[in-house]
Amino acid sequence: MEIFQVDEHIWAIDHELLGLPGVGVTYVVRGEEIALVETGTALTAPKTLAGLDALGIPREAVRHILCTHIHMDHCGGSGHLAAALPNATVYINSSVAEHLANPTKLMASVRRAVGEEAWPLHGELLPIPAERIHPAETLRLDLGRDVVLEAIATPGHSPDHLSYRDLKSGGLFIGDAAGLVMERWGLVFPVTPVPAYNLETHQATIAKLRALNLPRIYVTHYGPHDDVDHQLNYAAERLAELFDLVDRALADGDPDVDALAARWVPYPDDGPAGVVARSWSRMSVAGMIRYELKRRQSPTA
Ligand SMILES: [Zn+2]
């Protein structure tokens, strides 16, 4: 497990999401109070806890756990972390909060989305007592020592997606709104997953984020990036490219998701990184197809 400091008051714990380094982090934000941003999955929670130990942070000191959205690689560890961090409140968009209190439906949906090859890499969510889950969409969290986190709605990747602005650095915990920037694995592309991906709101989110002139984004997959304009523009271009691919395949008849995924993210590696690449690429192709089919059925919606 790797830990690195990304700002004066922010650290990243690489919790080896999906069994690999360089894929997912939990950010540790330190004011007088301590907040975690993103939780990884149930299987990465022990690594995150070991990271807190290595940073010398007592379990009682963590007061806040912020999730950007309801996908399991972002909030799947929240139950295990909440159980180990007795004073922590969990924050997520209230539209999906019930799934953390009762995760059965969420796990079934994720299993369908990620596919059988990648499902065992995710682990089972622990339910969180409802009174420990708070709505995040209007969150302004003052951690002391001038460290304040503020929620911004960034829908598209998922309808509930929020990002959190760190007002001290100006940087943004961006979740999946700018896609994957996993340089170690050469995987840089936006993820457009089933069941609720929306290209129109995602492009609007990217435009809104561009207008903020952010000095830095803290990407969940993976790490801090200062070339914010480049990352946002690249994500927007790749989205347009995926849309074209899907649109043409739909015009030709019944699209072959696996073949399209292999064309969109060619990744010949048969090892664990290949499993991740194929799972996220397939999920994205399927999500874009579903988005476009829904749009054609109700073009004004
Ligand atoms: Zn996601």
Residues whose N, C-alpha, C, O or C-beta is under 5 A from the ligand:
A	BS01	ZN	H71 D176
